[in-house]
């Protein structure tokens, strides 16, 4: 995983925690905390890393 994705991974992990959330809710919650992150970047990392499988 490239270093540029580490920020996004940490933001997603912070939002998701132990709860099961859908992709749309995760994107909205991550953007509330980190408005500089784009939807496509969050979605790409969310799907590639495997958060969607939790």
ZANUNU-286192 format. One record per residue: residue number from 1; residue in three letters; x, y, z of N, C-alpha, C in turn. Coordinates in Angstrom, 2 decimals, decimal comma. Example, Ala and Ser with C-alpha at 12.3 -4.5 7.8 and 13.67 -1.06 7.14 Angstrom:
REM residues 2
{1 "Ala" {13,19 -5,69 7,80} {12,30 -4,50 7,80} {13,20 -3,30 7,80}}
{2 "Ser" {12,85 -2,25 7,08} {13,67 -1,06 7,14} {12,90 0,03 7,87}}
***
This chain:
REM residues 54
{1 "Unk" {0,84 -1,17 0,00} {0,00 0,00 0,00} {0,89 1,25 0,00}}
{2 "Unk" {0,64 2,16 -0,90} {1,46 3,38 -0,94} {1,31 4,21 0,32}}
{3 "Unk" {2,33 5,01 0,58} {2,31 5,86 1,78} {1,18 6,86 1,74}}
{4 "Unk" {0,79 7,31 0,53} {-0,26 8,31 0,44} {-1,61 7,79 0,94}}
{5 "Unk" {-1,77 6,47 0,98} {-3,03 5,88 1,43} {-3,09 5,68 2,94}}
{6 "Unk" {-1,96 5,83 3,62} {-1,94 5,60 5,07} {-2,87 6,56 5,81}}
{7 "Unk" {-2,93 7,81 5,36} {-3,80 8,80 5,99} {-5,26 8,38 5,86}}
{8 "Unk" {-5,62 7,90 4,68} {-7,00 7,49 4,43} {-7,33 6,23 5,23}}
{9 "Unk" {-6,41 5,29 5,29} {-6,63 4,05 6,05} {-6,85 4,37 7,52}}
{10 "Unk" {-6,02 5,23 8,07} {-6,17 5,61 9,48} {-7,50 6,32 9,73}}
{11 "Unk" {-7,92 7,17 8,79} {-9,18 7,88 8,95} {-10,36 6,90 8,91}}
{12 "Unk" {-10,31 5,93 8,02} {-11,38 4,93 7,92} {-11,43 4,08 9,18}}
{13 "Unk" {-10,27 3,63 9,65} {-10,24 2,82 10,87} {-10,78 3,59 12,06}}
{14 "Unk" {-10,48 4,86 12,12} {-10,95 5,72 13,21} {-12,48 5,82 13,20}}
{15 "Unk" {-13,06 5,92 12,02} {-14,51 6,07 11,88} {-15,23 4,74 12,09}}
{16 "Unk" {-14,71 3,69 11,49} {-15,39 2,40 11,51} {-15,36 1,78 12,90}}
{17 "Unk" {-14,19 1,76 13,51} {-14,07 1,13 14,82} {-14,47 -0,33 14,75}}
{18 "Unk" {-15,43 -0,73 15,57} {-15,89 -2,11 15,56} {-17,29 -2,25 14,98}}
{19 "Unk" {-17,86 -1,16 14,52} {-19,22 -1,21 13,99} {-19,22 -1,56 12,51}}
{20 "Unk" {-20,33 -2,06 12,04} {-20,50 -2,36 10,63} {-21,23 -1,19 9,98}}
{21 "Unk" {-20,55 -0,54 9,07} {-21,13 0,59 8,36} {-21,02 0,34 6,86}}
{22 "Unk" {-21,98 0,85 6,13} {-21,92 0,77 4,69} {-20,94 1,77 4,13}}
{23 "Unk" {-20,61 1,61 2,85} {-19,62 2,47 2,20} {-20,03 3,93 2,22}}
{24 "Unk" {-21,29 4,21 1,98} {-21,74 5,61 1,96} {-21,61 6,28 3,31}}
{25 "Unk" {-21,97 5,58 4,37} {-21,87 6,16 5,71} {-20,41 6,38 6,09}}
{26 "Unk" {-19,56 5,46 5,71} {-18,14 5,61 6,02} {-17,59 6,84 5,31}}
{27 "Unk" {-17,93 7,01 4,03} {-17,44 8,15 3,26} {-17,89 9,45 3,90}}
{28 "Unk" {-19,15 9,54 4,29} {-19,68 10,76 4,89} {-18,98 11,06 6,22}}
{29 "Unk" {-18,81 10,04 7,04} {-18,19 10,25 8,35} {-16,71 10,62 8,23}}
{30 "Unk" {-16,01 10,01 7,28} {-14,60 10,36 7,08} {-14,49 11,80 6,58}}
{31 "Unk" {-15,38 12,20 5,67} {-15,31 13,56 5,15} {-15,67 14,61 6,19}}
{32 "Unk" {-16,48 14,27 7,17} {-16,77 15,21 8,25} {-15,52 15,51 9,06}}
{33 "Unk" {-14,72 14,47 9,32} {-13,51 14,65 10,12} {-12,34 15,15 9,29}}
{34 "Unk" {-12,29 14,75 8,03} {-11,18 15,13 7,14} {-11,75 15,63 5,81}}
{35 "Unk" {-12,20 16,88 5,77} {-12,83 17,40 4,54} {-11,89 17,49 3,35}}
{36 "Unk" {-10,59 17,39 3,58} {-9,63 17,49 2,47} {-9,56 16,20 1,65}}
{37 "Unk" {-10,09 15,10 2,17} {-10,06 13,82 1,45} {-11,25 13,74 0,50}}
{38 "Unk" {-10,99 13,31 -0,72} {-12,03 13,19 -1,72} {-12,78 11,88 -1,63}}
{39 "Unk" {-13,98 11,88 -2,19} {-14,85 10,70 -2,16} {-14,19 9,54 -2,91}}
{40 "Unk" {-13,64 9,80 -4,07} {-13,06 8,72 -4,86} {-11,87 8,08 -4,17}}
{41 "Unk" {-11,07 8,89 -3,48} {-9,91 8,35 -2,76} {-10,36 7,47 -1,60}}
{42 "Unk" {-11,36 7,94 -0,85} {-11,87 7,16 0,28} {-12,47 5,85 -0,22}}
{43 "Unk" {-13,28 5,93 -1,27} {-13,93 4,75 -1,81} {-12,90 3,74 -2,33}}
{44 "Unk" {-11,88 4,22 -3,04} {-10,85 3,34 -3,60} {-10,12 2,59 -2,49}}
{45 "Unk" {-9,69 3,30 -1,46} {-8,97 2,66 -0,36} {-9,90 1,72 0,40}}
{46 "Unk" {-11,13 2,13 0,62} {-12,12 1,33 1,34} {-12,30 -0,03 0,66}}
{47 "Unk" {-12,38 -0,02 -0,66} {-12,60 -1,27 -1,40} {-11,31 -2,08 -1,56}}
{48 "Unk" {-10,19 -1,42 -1,82} {-8,93 -2,14 -2,05} {-8,38 -2,79 -0,79}}
{49 "Unk" {-8,47 -2,10 0,32} {-7,88 -2,63 1,56} {-8,74 -3,75 2,12}}
{50 "Unk" {-10,03 -3,74 1,85} {-10,89 -4,82 2,32} {-11,79 -4,44 3,45}}
{51 "Unk" {-11,97 -3,15 3,70} {-12,87 -2,72 4,75} {-14,31 -3,14 4,42}}
{52 "Unk" {-14,61 -3,27 3,14} {-15,97 -3,63 2,75} {-16,31 -5,07 3,13}}
{53 "Unk" {-15,31 -5,84 3,50} {-15,55 -7,26 3,85} {-15,85 -7,45 5,33}}
{54 "Unk" {-15,72 -6,41 6,14} {-15,93 -6,55 7,58} {-17,38 -6,74 7,90}}
***
